[in-house]
């Protein structure tokens, strides 16, 4: 289980970075896409960050309860 979590953390971080990158690009470019989607992208980024932090916290709890504990 902890190996699965170990690979899930980078995936969550990459997803957060991609959403952030698209949001920054759209705000910099402006136009209709930015007007329609900037708030939605911000909410997606916050949700992705929360998921990434939750996965990291769960991973730390799992490795803290390892075989020697």
Secondary structure by P-SEA (a helix, b strand, c coil): caaaaaaaaaaaaaaaaaaaaaaaaaaaaccccccccaaaaaaaaaaaaaaaaaaaaaaaaaaaacccc
